[in-house]
Structures are given as C-alpha cells and as structure tokens.
Amino acid sequence: MPDTPSITIQVDPFRLWLELQLKLQQTVFTDPRTYSEDPEARATFVLWNAFAACDEIHEAMQEIGWKPWATSRHLNDAAFISEIVDALHFIGNMVLAAAEHLDETPEELAAKMWAAYQNKAAKNIQRQLEGYDGASDKCPICHRELQVVSTDSGIRELFCPDHGRIEI
C-alpha cells in the first residue's frame, strides 16, 4: 500500500475565538467594533467588560483551594474552566472593541494579538534569563517600566515616557 501524504491543517485559535465572539455579539448584543466611532462609548464598554472579566476570574478562584492559610487544595476543574471561559468572553469583547475601524476583521485583530503575545513571551523569557527582579527596570518616580533608548553615539540610556532620561 503506497504512503498516503499527510495534510497539515493550521488552526488559529485566537482567530476562531474572536470570530465566534463577534458572531455571538452580532447575533445577540452589539458588534464591539462599532464603538471605534465613539471613544466615550468604547471606554465605557471596555471598562464594564474588564470588570466582568475580573468578576469571572474571582468566581474561578472559588473553585480552587488557593488560600495559604487554609488546608484545602481542591480543584473543581469543570467549574474552574467554565468560569475562565466566561472571562474569555469579556476579554474577547475588549479585544474586538480595540478595532481601529468597523471593517477590521477578527483575523486581523487575532494576528495583532498573536504577534504581541509572542513578543511579550520572548521578552519575559529574556527577562528571567537575565535575572529580572520586577523593580530595577522601573522609574523611581512613577514605577512604570523604563525603555532602553540608544543615542546617536551608541550609548544606551534608560527613559521614562513621563519623566524623561533616568539616572540609576
């Protein structure tokens, strides 16, 4: 029997997730991308979705024994996952509301999100390999992350978007 060639199907879970979330919103509620036309309405929409996502995460935490002062280390896995999925609905709404215009597709948003995720993961790996402590790369005034800026002469300086060049 001859070898059968294999077929590789590439699935983009971010795209599928956002497409399904958009379909849900368009069918039952409102397309979150419509808020790109009204910055005030978008801010309100994102705010209440953020609070709803946080609430769902709090509900998920009730399904796992996490308290250091308690002895239970239970995990109600089905209920935990269900609450996390609820949170993802609200996070999906926030991502869709971040569309720059109504014709920005879930595929385009997912591509942006995936690229940002990969960049952040690489940065986090590099930080850990370099002994990241979560404090030494922060502005001593506002505690925001400092940016490394190279000058024309090749000198690398630390820069805070709010406070300018920082000496450490």
Contacts in CASP RR format, 6 or more apart in sequence:
PFRMAT RR
TARGET T0000
AUTHOR 0000-0000-0000
METHOD contacts of the structure
MODEL  1
MPDTPSITIQVDPFRLWLELQLKLQQTVFTDPRTYSEDPEARATFVLWNA
FAACDEIHEAMQEIGWKPWATSRHLNDAAFISEIVDALHFIGNMVLAAAE
HLDETPEELAAKMWAAYQNKAAKNIQRQLEGYDGASDKCPICHRELQVVS
TDSGIRELFCPDHGRIEI
12 107 0 8 1.000
12 110 0 8 1.000
12 114 0 8 1.000
14 110 0 8 1.000
14 113 0 8 1.000
14 114 0 8 1.000
15 106 0 8 1.000
15 107 0 8 1.000
15 110 0 8 1.000
15 111 0 8 1.000
17 88 0 8 1.000
17 92 0 8 1.000
17 110 0 8 1.000
18 92 0 8 1.000
18 95 0 8 1.000
18 96 0 8 1.000
18 106 0 8 1.000
18 107 0 8 1.000
18 109 0 8 1.000
18 110 0 8 1.000
18 113 0 8 1.000
19 106 0 8 1.000
19 107 0 8 1.000
21 89 0 8 1.000
21 92 0 8 1.000
21 93 0 8 1.000
21 96 0 8 1.000
21 106 0 8 1.000
22 31 0 8 1.000
22 32 0 8 1.000
22 33 0 8 1.000
22 96 0 8 1.000
22 106 0 8 1.000
24 89 0 8 1.000
25 31 0 8 1.000
25 32 0 8 1.000
25 93 0 8 1.000
25 96 0 8 1.000
31 96 0 8 1.000
31 102 0 8 1.000
32 45 0 8 1.000
32 93 0 8 1.000
32 94 0 8 1.000
32 96 0 8 1.000
32 97 0 8 1.000
32 99 0 8 1.000
33 96 0 8 1.000
33 97 0 8 1.000
33 99 0 8 1.000
33 101 0 8 1.000
33 102 0 8 1.000
33 104 0 8 1.000
34 102 0 8 1.000
35 41 0 8 1.000
35 42 0 8 1.000
35 45 0 8 1.000
35 97 0 8 1.000
36 42 0 8 1.000
36 97 0 8 1.000
36 99 0 8 1.000
36 100 0 8 1.000
36 101 0 8 1.000
36 102 0 8 1.000
36 104 0 8 1.000
37 102 0 8 1.000
42 97 0 8 1.000
45 93 0 8 1.000
45 97 0 8 1.000
46 94 0 8 1.000
46 97 0 8 1.000
46 98 0 8 1.000
49 90 0 8 1.000
49 91 0 8 1.000
49 92 0 8 1.000
49 93 0 8 1.000
49 94 0 8 1.000
49 97 0 8 1.000
50 90 0 8 1.000
50 94 0 8 1.000
52 90 0 8 1.000
53 87 0 8 1.000
53 90 0 8 1.000
53 91 0 8 1.000
53 94 0 8 1.000
54 87 0 8 1.000
56 83 0 8 1.000
56 84 0 8 1.000
56 86 0 8 1.000
56 87 0 8 1.000
56 90 0 8 1.000
57 83 0 8 1.000
57 84 0 8 1.000
57 87 0 8 1.000
59 83 0 8 1.000
59 86 0 8 1.000
60 80 0 8 1.000
60 83 0 8 1.000
60 84 0 8 1.000
60 87 0 8 1.000
63 75 0 8 1.000
63 76 0 8 1.000
63 77 0 8 1.000
63 79 0 8 1.000
63 80 0 8 1.000
63 83 0 8 1.000
64 74 0 8 1.000
64 75 0 8 1.000
64 76 0 8 1.000
64 80 0 8 1.000
65 72 0 8 1.000
65 73 0 8 1.000
65 74 0 8 1.000
65 75 0 8 1.000
95 109 0 8 1.000
95 113 0 8 1.000
96 106 0 8 1.000
96 109 0 8 1.000
98 109 0 8 1.000
99 109 0 8 1.000
136 168 0 8 1.000
137 145 0 8 1.000
137 146 0 8 1.000
137 158 0 8 1.000
138 144 0 8 1.000
138 145 0 8 1.000
138 146 0 8 1.000
139 145 0 8 1.000
139 146 0 8 1.000
139 160 0 8 1.000
139 162 0 8 1.000
139 163 0 8 1.000
139 166 0 8 1.000
140 166 0 8 1.000
140 168 0 8 1.000
141 160 0 8 1.000
141 162 0 8 1.000
141 163 0 8 1.000
142 160 0 8 1.000
142 162 0 8 1.000
142 163 0 8 1.000
144 160 0 8 1.000
144 161 0 8 1.000
144 162 0 8 1.000
146 158 0 8 1.000
146 159 0 8 1.000
146 160 0 8 1.000
146 166 0 8 1.000
147 158 0 8 1.000
147 159 0 8 1.000
147 160 0 8 1.000
147 161 0 8 1.000
148 156 0 8 1.000
148 157 0 8 1.000
148 158 0 8 1.000
148 159 0 8 1.000
149 156 0 8 1.000
149 157 0 8 1.000
149 158 0 8 1.000
149 159 0 8 1.000
150 156 0 8 1.000
150 157 0 8 1.000
151 157 0 8 1.000
157 165 0 8 1.000
158 165 0 8 1.000
158 166 0 8 1.000
158 167 0 8 1.000
158 168 0 8 1.000
159 165 0 8 1.000
159 166 0 8 1.000
160 166 0 8 1.000
END
